[in-house]
Amino acid sequence: MADIVVVMHLAFTIFVLLGGILAIWWRKVIWLHIPAAVWGVLIEFAGWICPLTPLENLLRVKGGEAGYTGGFVEQYILPVIYPSGLTREIQILLGIFVIIVNFAIYWKVFHKYRIR
């Protein structure tokens, strides 16, 4: 079950970062993506831990495995992107990165629908 939560968490993280691309073909996804992106940015800026992280840890412990400290990004994404641990500065940069990527995507989406 914990692995399913990890897959869902990863899918949500990808949706937060790139979900606006779906709006190019399916405009209604904007109503799901914008709140998700705001949530993702708030998690990074405020230094919160996503509720899926404690759920995953709980399921791992109940399954006889060890949980981990920190958040999903620190556990699964940062080891791939950054060799060192998650810092406040990196969290803020990740939040800014999400804003920039989504701004660029929505610029394209709104430009596409304005022309038509």
N, C-alpha and C positions, 0 to 999 in steps of 0.2 A: 504494500500500500504506500509506503514511504517513497518508493521509486515512482509511483504514479503521481504523487504530489510533486516530486522533482520535475517530471515531464510537464505537468500542468504549470508549474512555476516558470519553467524555461519558456514554454509557449506564451505565457502571459508577458514575460519580460520582452520577448521578441515582438509581441503585439504592441507593447508600450512604445518600443523604439521604432518599429516599421509598420505598424497597423494602418497608418494613414495612407500607405500605398494602396491598400484595398479600396479606399475611397475614390481612387481614380476610376475604378470600374463599378463600384457599388457605394453610392453616396450615403446610404443609410448607416453604413458602418461608422460614420463620423460620430453618431450619437453614442456608440459604445467606446470608440477609440479615445475621444477627447477626455472623458472622465478617467479612463485607464491611464492615459499619459499624464494627466494631472496627478493622479495617485502615485505613479512611479516617480515623478519629479519630487513630490512632497516627501516620499520615503527617503530619497537621496538627500534633499536639502535639510530635512529635519533630523536625519540620522536614525530614523525609526527602523525597526525590523518588520518586514512584511509578515502578516499573520500566518502565511503558509509555512514559514520557517519553523516556528514552534510546533506546528502540526506535524511537519515532517520529522522533527526530532522526537516528538512524542511517539509517533508510529515506529520509529527506529528503536527506541528504548523498549517499547512494548513487544517488538519483534526480537529482542535479545541483542540488538546491535548498540553501538555507541552513538549518541547524538553528537552535535558539534556546537561550538559557540560562534557568535557572530551571525551574519545574515547570509542569505542565498547568494548574493553577488560575491561576497567574500569567499564563500565555500566553493562555488562552482565556476563563476565567470572570471573573477580576478586571477586565479591561478593560471588561467589560459592567457589572459591579456597582460597581467602585471606579475612580475616575479615576487614582489613583496606584498605585505598585508594591506588590507583596506584602511585608509586613513580618512579623516574628515575632508581633507582637501580633495582626495580622489572622489569621494562621494559627491561633493559639490561639482566637480568637473564632469562626472557622469550625468548629473542632473542637467547641467548646462548643455552637454552633448545631446541629451534627449530633446531638449527644447530646440536646439539648432536643427537637428535632423527633422523633427516634426514640423518646424516652421517651413523648412525647404519643401517638404512633401506637400503641406497644405497650400503653400504658394502655388505649386504646380496644380493641385486639385482645383483651387478656386480660379486659377487662370484658365484651366480647361473648361470649366462650366460657365465662366463669364463670356467666353467667345461664342458659345453655342446659343 
